[in-house]
Amino acid sequence: INTGSGETSPSISPDGKKLFFIRTMFHKHGGGIYVSESQANGEWGKPKRLPEYINNSYIGEARICADGKTLLFSAERKEGKGFRDIYLTKIDSIG
């Protein structure tokens, strides 16, 4: 999970099986919101970057809600009012 690029804003799903976090935009696979799933051996699996429709701008913070499916995040988008606009998306499955 940890890289030299920097990770912030950890948020664990209510069931404890998914870890959402933000990687800085300087990461070789791109910045944005990532998720890692817990493995049977107790370690976290390889992080997956969430889809581009979520990660299409600079992301500031991210939190998974108590239902385990609603993700709130702040982003700077051209249609927004500024850096700290809050967006919501539903996570049905992680591919």
N, C-alpha and C positions, 0 to 999 in steps of 0.2 A: 504494500500500500504506500509506504513512505518512499519518496524519491527526492532527488536533489532539487527538484523544481518547486516543491512546497505544496502542502495540502492543508486545507482549513475547513472549518464549519462541519465537523463530524455530527451526524445525526443517525441514530440507530432506530430501526423499525420497532414497533411495539413487541413483536414476537422475538426480537433479538437476532433475526436471521439475515438482515440486510443492513449494511453500513453505507450511508450516502455521505459524500464529501465533495469538496471543490478542489480541483487542481488549478494551479496558476496557469495563465495563458502561455507560459514559456515551456510547458511540458512538450516533449517530442510528439505525443499523440493529440495534442491540443488541450487547451484549458476547458474548464466547464465542470458540470456535475457528473460525478462517477458513482457507481454502486459496486459493492463487493458483497458476495453472499458467503455466509458461514459454511464451512465444510465439515464433514463427518469427523475429521481429525481435530477439530477445534480451531483451525486456522482460517483466515479469510482467503477467499479465492481471488483469482486475478480480476482486478477492477475492470468494469465495462463503462464506457462513456455513454451517457444517455443520448437519445436521438438529437439530430441537428435542430429540429423544431423547438427544442428546449434550449440547446446550447448554441444558439445563433447570434449571441451577443455576449458582452462582458457580464459575468455572473458575480454577484456580491456575496450572497448568503443563500443557504438552502436548508430546509427542515422538512422531514417527513412527519405527517400528522398522526394522531392516535389511531385512525382507521387503517393505517399502513398502506394507503393507496393515494392519499392526497399529498402532493409535494408543493410546498410554498417556496418561492425563491425571489430574490431581488435581482434585477438586471437593468442594464442601460441599453435601451432600444430606441430606435429613431421615432417610433410612434408613441413613446412614453414621455413623461414629464421630467425625467432626470434619472440619475444613477440608482436611486433607492426605490424605484417603482416595484411593487410587489405583484407577482404573477402566480397563478395556480394551475397545476396540471394533475391529471389522474394517471397513476401508474397501474396498468392492468397486469402486465407481465414484463419481465426483463429478458430480452432476447440475446 
